[in-house]
Amino acid sequence: MHLAVGAAALPAAVRGAWALDYPTRPVRLIVGFPAGTGPDVIARLIVRDIAAVGMICSAPFLLVANTDMPAKTLPEFIAYAKANPDRINMASPGIGTTPHLMYELLRMMTGIELVHVPYRGGYIPDLLSGQVQVAFSTITQSLQYVSDGRLRALAVSSAKRSDVLPDVPSIGESVPGYDASGWFGICAPKATPAAIIDKLNNAINATVAETDTRTRLIALGVPPLSMTSAEFGKLIDDDTEKWAKVIRAANIKVE
């Protein structure tokens, strides 16, 4: 998951000098997700007087269930799903989205078969009412529902537990080797001069390191995470390779 920041294109002859003073005007941050979703919340926290390129935070997901679901733990859920193949509806924001891929990875590693129900809009109302029974949801989106008892958290998708929900086990505790997290980062156009990339990377790292920013990110369930631009690029490459294998194995096609 990433956020894209648009930068103005300038002739090559002036880019070197421009990099020293960049940015000279507000930089537009483009968030391709609806208002109120995780990317929108994180982007609003970071958009300030500076523009930045790099990692902001990791984004573990929660496997959450309607409270009428008989299973109360992940092992119970896996057993229940195996005993009731294709009878449990799993919501996602759409085909090929991060939650969909997280389910496909879990399916490949456990053998469960759920009915994937892709939504074009929000699915939380249907999850609360029981029209769909489970979903991989961002902690940012589902934390309040879990806290007030309207949804049940079965497990965290990351390799380790979340600091904001320390009593919720990770999927890997029951399914060894499972590790699936989203992330929030900022990218600039490929032709952006290296000097600008470095300057913005330093700025975003400084912002993420601020006590107030870190506290607010942790409260949202997204651990702060800083990287160099090279490390961030490798993460993108590694995740692209990892999820491409899942997409091919599940024969996922964009509709």
PyMOL commands that set and color helices and strands:
alter all, ss='L'
color gray80, all
select helices_A, chain A and resi 12-21+38-46+74-83+98-110+124-129+139-147+171-173+194-209+211-219+229-250
alter helices_A, ss='H'
color red, helices_A
select strands_A, chain A and resi 3-5+29-30+54-66+89-92+115-118+134-138+151-156+181-187
alter strands_A, ss='S'
color yellow, strands_A
deselect
rebuild
show_as cartoon
